[in-house]
């Protein structure tokens, strides 16, 4: 048995009350590597070292931070911005499977809000696959775009699963943390208020009991994180913190600090393998959770297979109609929702629900009209589609389309376009009329939908 019964009783009481907030770290991400299993950060570190022929020394295994330290020492910081793209390419090339530890965590449906300290999307994929629903994935960085801030600002809906990535999401630009100095900058931005977490998240972090799971927390970060997640000084803070990981015994000064200033019950440390801990947590939760009463299965709304949703702002309504007609002529089953032209109708949740679960292809129309918007419901649609796409690694889900006739392939003119879109191939439909290349892409996707429907 891991820990003692008081530890488990405290933890499970918070879980039953649905107030426990897990902070999930890299220690939960065990993935296959050759004939053995390593942490994902170790696999990335190894590949980075191989790429740049780095000498990491005789002892190991080494992680990404070790490789970054050696890389900066060997090559300096002149190519620093390129390394973010390289790390993202390595992660994409690995394409790791979802660890069983995350699947077991996702099965505990009393957990709805998760904070992740890693830049991959494995936790989002686990929740999507296990719960059979779209998961909203949000992330923070000190230099977020206006669009990303708007996406983050909307509080979670009732029963909605949310993953908030504290140190950003892997991309080709420096919007995520890949070494210790990045982490320091992220935390400094929060401390100095040069950047802020969403208003709805701050009280969640300060009021809920936290479970740090597989987070390798150095002494200096551990003290700061726990204080940042407290509403008052630590010696007066009434809420509980649970810190679980194999590294706990390596930080005696941090443990002594918590024992001295937080007592034995407010901060509880458990030296344990995260995979073993989550397995026991899931088993104990299941034993204490009554099975649902038998009864008829609820009716499920059936969305048409192969439906293609066009997302647009009202100023582009004519453009969207022409695009719909063009896609319909090549056999596409298009959903163009025109209720947005009638303010006051309660259509929003139905659209978001369909984006999360029902549609097969999402076509956002991008133009000078979307660029002129500071806010709008269309950006929520884009955010939902990005969240859904992270759980669909094996096929295309988003086909961005630029409608401006003078578009020359330069995406830099569209600052409202989210980073996740920029990594995709953009189509061109001047004033709503698709180019031959875009028609070929859409035709291919429609045929793929038909094959999936016939399977």
C-alpha positions, 0 to 999 in steps of 0.5 A: 500500500502507498501512503497511510490511510489518513493520506487516502481518506483526506485525498478521497474526501476531496475527490468525492466532493469534486474539489480536488484539482490535479496538477499533472507533470512529466512523471506520468508520461511513460512511453515505449522507447525501443525495448524499454520504457522511458519518460517522454521528456527523456526520449525527447532529450535523447533525440535532441542530443543525438541530433546535435551530437551532444555529450550528456556525460556517463550517467543517465537517463537524461531529460529534456532540460539536461539536453537543453543545458548541454545544447546551449553550452555547445552552441550558445543562444544564437539559435535559441528560437529555432530549438522550440521548432526542433523540439516540436518536430521531435515530439511530432515524430515520436507521436507517443501513445497515450500512457495507461496512467493517464487513461486511468486518471481520465476514468475518474470522472469526479475530476473535471479540471486538470492543470498540466505542466507539460507541453504535449497533448497526451492528457487531452487525448486520454480524456477524449478517448476515455470519456468519449467527448471533446475536451477543452484544452487551454494554455498560458504563455507570457506573450499570448495573443488576444485570441488566445486570451479570449479563448482562455477567458470563458469559464468551463461549462457544467460537466465540461472536461478542461486541461489548462497547460500552465507552461504552454503548448508545443509549437514552432514558436517560443510559446512554451517552456523547454528549459528551467529559464523558461519556467522562471520567466513563466513564473516571473510573468505571473508574479509581476502580473505582466501576464495573468491567468484567466480570472476564473482559474485563479480562484480555483487554484487558490481555493481547491486542494491540489494534487501535484502528480508526477511534477518534478519540483525543484526546491525553489519552484516548489515553495513558490508554486505552493505559495502562489496557489494559496490565498494567504501565507502558508503558515495560515493556509487551511487547504491541503496539498498532496505532492506525489512523485519518485523525486520527493526523497531527493528534496529533503530541504523542501520537505523540511520547509513544508513540515516546519511551516505547514504542519503534517496535514496541510502539505502531504508528500508521498514518494511513489511512482506516479503510475502505481499511485494512479492505479491505486487512486483509481481502484480506491475511487471506484470502490467508494463510488456507487455504481449507477442505478440500472435503467434505459440508456438516454437517447443520443442525438445523432449528427449526420455523418460526414457533415462539414461545418463552415465557421464564419463571421456575419460580415462574410455571410455571402462568402460562406453561402458561395463556399457552401454551394461549391462544396455541395456541388462536389457532394459535401454535406454542409452545415451553414448555420445562419441563425447567427444573423438573428441576434437573441436566438439560443443556438450557441450551445448546439453549435459548440456541442456539434463541433465537440462531437458531431461534425467531421470537418471544420472549415473556418473562413478567415478574412479581413472581417475576422481580422477586424474583430476583437471578439466574437462567437466565431473565435469560440468555434475556432477554440472548440475545433482546436480542442477537438482536433487534439483528440484526432491525431490520425486524420484531418479535421480543420481546413482553414480557408482564406476568403480575401481575393488579394491573399498572397499566401502571407499568413502574417497579415492575419494576426487573429489566426491561432497558432494551431491553425498556422501549422495547417495547410490553408486553402484559398476561396476568393470571395467564396469561390474555392481554388482548384487546389482547395476543391481537390482537398475537399473532394479527397476529404469527402471521399474519405468520409464516405469510406468511413461511413461505409466501413 
